[in-house]
Amino acid sequence: MNFKDKVVLITGASSGIGRATAIQFAKRGARIVLVARNKEKLIQIEQELKKFNISTLVCECDISNKSQVKKISERIFEKFESVDILVNNAGFAIYGSVSDLTIEDIESQMATNYFGMVYCTKIFLPSMIKKNSGHIVNVASVAASFGLPGIASYCASKFAMLGFSEGLKHELKGTRVGVTVVSPIMVRTNFFDHPSFEKMPKYSPTSLSAETVAKAVLKASNSPRLEIIVPPIVRIAVWLKNTFPYIINPIVGSAFKKQLDTNKQN
């Protein structure tokens, strides 16, 4: 797909996958809308993108707040008229057992990871349908297929994202508007900077770079597939889990439960 002059809106653009995705699209001549809560970081990234001689727009916004999403959409439509590619990337996790997390901890993850995606989709999808073109890329996680101890509420938000995306994809059949979910394994970003992960090992040897996932997002923005798992070999694990859940679920659950129990003891 030729991305030159396409308008690409990226949430969670201030760091990690979002920042890397903005750079990848900018290299290909796209016009970038940078959305995140930290305006200072967004301005820094906007400065980085200047070397690509593209048009950019910085939008400070907490996407869990639908009023803020509505407000920035007015600025975006005023400047660009429409969005060609929406990358719903913003998300975070709080580590801990359900019994130890507060209701607010659980609600906040669902508010950003799931409802933030819904708010952005609801606002920008109609313009895509009207012009009969566009693509929504929802950045989930392999945790969208595995319910794991310690991040149950995060998994729930990604399960919800995947289910929503699948239903929406069926609804959009017959249009030229696509929906694709990108589900990576562990990524080396500031995802684990939350204090709840303090006692957790930060990254495994198999963890991915943000750039690797960003390239998958570019691929997803022109893909007919519902889900792209990164790296592809992990799709085997998802298939095994869905095909032999009575074998795989106890193994995976036990491994993550052991880590959770160890953290509690420490």
Buried (B, 14 or more C-beta within 10 A) or exposed (E): EEBEEBBBBBBBBBBBBBBBBBBBBBBBBBBBBBBBBEBEBBBEBBEBBEEBEBEBBBBBBBBBBBEBBEEBBEBBBEEBEBBBBBBBBBBBBBBBBEEEBEEEBBBBBBBBBBBBBBBBBEBBBEBBEEEEBBBBBBBBBBBBBBBBBBBBBBBBBBBBBBEBBBEBBEEBEEEEBBBBBBBBBBBBBEBBEEEBBEEBEEBEEEBBEBBBBBBBBBBBBBBEEBBBBBEEEBBEBBEBBEEEEEEBEEEBBEEBBEBBEEBEEE
